Amino acid sequence: MSTENNGYLNDSSSATSMPSYSQMAETQQSQQVMAVEFDISVKDWWIEGGRLGIPKEYRQYFPKPGEPIVLIDYEGRMYRSKMHNLWQGVDVGRIDGIKPFYKNHSIVTPGTKLHIKVTGKSTAVVMLSERPARQMIH
């Protein structure tokens, strides 16, 4: 190998013209820290399976699948879990392992609206948006 080639391989001027991988990762992380709020209606199978589905338009604000997340309920209790795929090929779709949340809040029934506020890269606050309507027994 000639000295010119060695100089070219070690030349750092071409590397500084484009952002590095770590700079791009930092930008993505700072975007995740943005707070976002949305309401969501609880589905029956979420309660049964201990899940919380994340609407597609808000998924970019949540950690990636496999990364930890902490939910804080409207009474201040913390529920540690991790992000999961909704199905293959989807970045973020649901938070699993939150049966204790539903057990602690029997008032949360199918159709209850929850207010979700993402407060950091791995933290979301879950508040009761409205009290569920009492179901009539026939």
Residue frames as qw, qx, qy, qz and C-alpha x, y, z in Angstrom:
[[0.000, 0.891, 0.454, 0.000, 0.00, 0.00, 0.00],
 [0.424, 0.456, -0.036, 0.782, 1.43, 3.40, -0.87],
 [0.214, -0.241, -0.448, 0.834, 1.77, 6.29, 1.53],
 [0.258, -0.092, -0.224, -0.935, -0.84, 8.24, -0.43],
 [0.584, -0.329, -0.653, -0.353, -3.41, 5.54, 0.22],
 [0.477, -0.325, -0.644, 0.502, -2.52, 5.46, 3.92],
 [0.043, -0.100, -0.160, 0.981, -2.98, 9.22, 4.07],
 [0.423, -0.188, -0.435, -0.772, -6.35, 8.95, 2.32],
 [0.594, -0.347, -0.725, -0.047, -7.60, 6.22, 4.67],
 [0.431, -0.381, -0.512, 0.638, -6.60, 8.27, 7.72],
 [0.015, 0.247, 0.144, 0.958, -7.95, 11.52, 6.31],
 [0.020, -0.447, -0.765, 0.464, -10.62, 12.78, 8.73],
 [0.159, 0.216, -0.088, -0.959, -11.90, 15.63, 6.55],
 [0.411, -0.137, -0.685, -0.585, -14.43, 13.39, 4.82],
 [0.365, -0.358, -0.831, 0.221, -15.72, 12.04, 8.16],
 [0.080, -0.373, -0.418, 0.825, -16.52, 15.48, 9.56],
 [0.210, 0.008, -0.365, -0.907, -18.64, 16.54, 6.61],
 [0.594, -0.311, -0.588, -0.451, -21.41, 14.08, 7.54],
 [0.560, -0.550, 0.332, -0.523, -22.96, 13.62, 10.99],
 [0.126, 0.278, -0.942, 0.137, -21.63, 10.61, 12.86],
 [0.505, -0.317, -0.777, -0.200, -23.82, 7.71, 13.95],
 [0.346, -0.371, -0.635, 0.583, -23.63, 8.88, 17.58],
 [0.081, 0.146, 0.039, -0.985, -24.74, 12.41, 16.61],
 [0.461, -0.161, -0.558, -0.671, -27.74, 10.98, 14.74],
 [0.508, -0.341, -0.781, 0.128, -28.59, 8.72, 17.71],
 [0.188, -0.260, -0.436, 0.841, -28.40, 11.72, 20.03],
 [0.276, 0.006, -0.223, -0.935, -30.80, 13.65, 17.80],
 [0.543, -0.253, -0.706, -0.377, -33.25, 10.73, 17.81],
 [0.430, -0.337, -0.710, 0.444, -33.06, 10.45, 21.60],
 [0.014, -0.193, -0.235, 0.953, -33.69, 14.16, 22.07],
 [0.417, -0.122, -0.444, -0.784, -36.74, 13.83, 19.82],
 [0.536, -0.311, -0.784, -0.047, -38.07, 11.04, 22.05],
 [0.267, -0.233, -0.572, 0.740, -37.82, 13.25, 25.13],
 [0.231, -0.191, -0.185, -0.936, -40.46, 15.61, 23.74],
 [0.289, 0.207, 0.756, -0.549, -43.63, 15.47, 25.79],
 [0.339, -0.119, -0.605, -0.711, -46.83, 14.42, 24.09],
 [0.366, 0.109, 0.688, -0.617, -50.35, 13.88, 25.43],
 [0.431, -0.021, -0.627, -0.648, -53.24, 11.89, 24.03],
 [0.666, -0.085, 0.460, -0.581, -56.45, 10.13, 25.09],
 [0.325, 0.172, -0.885, -0.287, -57.11, 6.49, 24.38],
 [0.787, -0.201, 0.056, -0.581, -60.14, 4.23, 24.95],
 [0.314, -0.347, 0.874, -0.129, -59.39, 0.98, 26.77],
 [0.692, 0.122, -0.547, -0.456, -60.28, -2.21, 24.92],
 [0.885, -0.344, 0.099, -0.296, -61.48, -5.34, 26.73],
 [0.947, 0.134, -0.166, 0.239, -58.55, -7.51, 25.59],
 [0.260, 0.653, -0.404, 0.586, -56.09, -4.93, 26.93],
 [0.552, -0.553, 0.354, -0.513, -57.43, -5.45, 30.44],
 [0.988, -0.076, 0.063, -0.116, -57.45, -9.23, 30.07],
 [0.860, 0.307, -0.136, 0.384, -53.92, -9.34, 28.66],
 [0.532, -0.699, -0.032, 0.477, -52.44, -6.57, 30.81],
 [0.529, 0.213, 0.350, 0.743, -51.60, -4.40, 27.81],
 [0.111, 0.801, 0.180, -0.559, -51.79, -0.80, 26.73],
 [0.636, 0.465, 0.433, 0.438, -51.92, -0.13, 23.00],
 [0.192, -0.572, 0.090, 0.792, -50.13, 2.90, 21.61],
 [0.585, 0.746, 0.270, -0.171, -51.76, 4.59, 18.59],
 [0.775, 0.318, 0.213, 0.503, -49.56, 4.66, 15.51],
 [0.232, 0.848, 0.047, 0.474, -49.26, 8.46, 15.44],
 [0.400, -0.849, 0.253, -0.233, -47.66, 8.53, 18.91],
 [0.979, -0.103, -0.023, 0.176, -45.31, 5.55, 18.70],
 [0.592, 0.538, -0.216, 0.560, -42.23, 7.63, 17.88],
 [0.229, -0.746, 0.271, -0.564, -42.42, 9.23, 21.35],
 [0.875, -0.409, 0.188, -0.176, -42.03, 5.88, 23.14],
 [0.322, -0.570, 0.733, 0.185, -38.92, 3.74, 23.63],
 [0.519, 0.333, -0.683, -0.392, -38.10, 1.04, 21.09],
 [0.922, -0.182, -0.237, -0.247, -39.26, -2.57, 21.57],
 [0.827, -0.035, -0.417, 0.375, -37.42, -4.26, 24.43],
 [0.219, 0.358, -0.331, 0.845, -36.53, -0.97, 26.12],
 [0.216, -0.407, -0.753, 0.470, -37.89, -0.26, 29.61],
 [0.174, -0.508, -0.220, -0.814, -40.79, 2.04, 30.33],
 [0.115, -0.238, -0.732, 0.628, -42.33, 3.18, 33.60],
 [0.242, -0.597, -0.495, -0.583, -46.03, 4.00, 33.82],
 [0.055, -0.069, -0.573, 0.815, -47.17, 6.22, 36.68],
 [0.118, -0.585, -0.767, -0.236, -50.87, 6.00, 37.42],
 [0.138, -0.695, -0.154, -0.689, -53.14, 8.79, 38.61],
 [0.699, -0.703, -0.093, -0.086, -52.50, 7.76, 42.21],
 [0.064, -0.863, 0.498, -0.062, -48.72, 8.00, 41.85],
 [0.829, -0.230, 0.508, 0.051, -47.97, 4.25, 41.74],
 [0.197, 0.645, -0.616, -0.407, -45.26, 3.09, 39.34],
 [0.920, 0.154, 0.346, -0.100, -45.51, 0.11, 37.00],
 [0.107, -0.621, 0.651, 0.422, -42.28, -1.04, 35.35],
 [0.843, 0.343, 0.411, -0.055, -42.52, -2.80, 32.03],
 [0.303, -0.339, 0.551, 0.700, -40.99, -2.73, 28.57],
 [0.517, 0.491, -0.157, -0.683, -42.11, -1.88, 25.10],
 [0.586, 0.072, 0.798, 0.117, -43.28, -4.66, 22.78],
 [0.083, 0.058, -0.628, -0.772, -44.09, -5.01, 19.11],
 [0.654, 0.180, 0.218, -0.702, -47.76, -4.87, 18.23],
 [0.937, 0.233, 0.262, -0.007, -46.96, -7.43, 15.54],
 [0.713, -0.108, 0.351, 0.597, -43.93, -8.25, 13.40],
 [0.411, 0.428, 0.354, 0.723, -42.52, -5.29, 11.50],
 [0.177, -0.887, -0.224, -0.363, -43.97, -2.57, 13.72],
 [0.306, 0.494, -0.472, 0.663, -41.55, -0.45, 15.76],
 [0.050, -0.001, 0.693, -0.720, -43.63, 0.17, 18.86],
 [0.401, -0.325, -0.608, -0.604, -47.16, -0.91, 19.46],
 [0.690, -0.587, -0.298, -0.302, -47.89, -1.79, 23.04],
 [0.089, -0.518, 0.683, -0.507, -46.79, -1.92, 26.63],
 [0.766, -0.185, -0.591, -0.172, -47.24, -5.38, 28.14],
 [0.558, -0.081, -0.663, 0.493, -47.11, -6.66, 31.70],
 [0.101, -0.236, 0.260, -0.931, -49.38, -4.08, 33.32],
 [0.504, -0.436, -0.718, -0.202, -52.05, -6.39, 34.80],
 [0.368, -0.380, -0.553, 0.643, -51.28, -4.83, 38.22],
 [0.065, 0.026, -0.066, -0.995, -52.37, -1.45, 36.81],
 [0.488, -0.251, -0.526, -0.649, -55.76, -2.83, 35.78],
 [0.565, -0.363, -0.722, 0.167, -56.12, -4.79, 39.04],
 [0.272, -0.265, -0.398, 0.835, -55.42, -1.65, 41.09],
 [0.243, 0.231, -0.030, -0.942, -58.00, 0.29, 39.09],
 [0.247, 0.326, 0.912, 0.026, -61.13, -1.81, 38.76],
 [0.283, 0.718, 0.276, -0.573, -62.89, 1.40, 37.70],
 [0.173, 0.521, -0.575, -0.607, -61.02, 1.12, 34.38],
 [0.678, 0.267, 0.671, -0.138, -63.36, -0.94, 32.20],
 [0.434, 0.261, 0.618, 0.601, -63.67, -1.39, 28.42],
 [0.118, 0.796, 0.426, 0.414, -64.38, 2.01, 26.90],
 [0.425, -0.816, -0.117, 0.375, -62.79, 4.01, 29.72],
 [0.481, 0.799, -0.090, 0.349, -60.77, 6.91, 28.36],
 [0.714, -0.480, -0.024, 0.508, -57.24, 7.18, 29.68],
 [0.227, 0.963, -0.136, 0.048, -55.11, 10.27, 29.26],
 [0.879, -0.086, 0.046, 0.466, -51.47, 9.42, 28.51],
 [0.072, 0.978, -0.195, 0.008, -48.71, 11.97, 28.96],
 [0.875, 0.141, -0.129, 0.445, -45.22, 10.97, 27.87],
 [0.290, -0.954, 0.058, 0.044, -42.88, 12.88, 30.17],
 [0.223, -0.722, 0.618, 0.219, -39.51, 11.49, 29.16],
 [0.361, 0.405, -0.774, -0.328, -37.76, 8.86, 27.10],
 [0.394, -0.046, -0.918, -0.006, -38.97, 6.02, 29.30],
 [0.029, 0.278, 0.700, -0.657, -41.76, 7.47, 31.45],
 [0.242, -0.370, -0.520, -0.731, -45.46, 7.92, 30.81],
 [0.214, 0.076, 0.604, -0.764, -48.13, 9.18, 33.19],
 [0.216, -0.336, -0.822, -0.407, -51.53, 7.48, 32.88],
 [0.205, 0.093, 0.428, -0.875, -54.50, 9.51, 34.13],
 [0.236, 0.517, 0.821, -0.061, -58.20, 8.82, 34.09],
 [0.051, 0.143, 0.339, 0.928, -59.61, 11.07, 31.39],
 [0.553, -0.235, -0.069, -0.797, -63.24, 10.46, 32.26],
 [0.453, -0.115, 0.795, -0.386, -65.06, 8.12, 34.58],
 [0.104, -0.068, -0.894, -0.431, -66.57, 5.17, 32.74],
 [0.598, -0.180, -0.117, -0.772, -70.32, 5.06, 32.35],
 [0.486, -0.146, 0.786, -0.352, -71.94, 2.46, 34.58],
 [0.277, 0.048, -0.837, -0.470, -72.91, -0.57, 32.61],
 [0.682, -0.114, 0.177, -0.701, -76.51, -1.56, 32.98],
 [0.115, -0.098, 0.988, -0.017, -77.23, -5.16, 33.87],
 [0.589, -0.010, -0.336, -0.735, -80.21, -6.62, 32.05]]
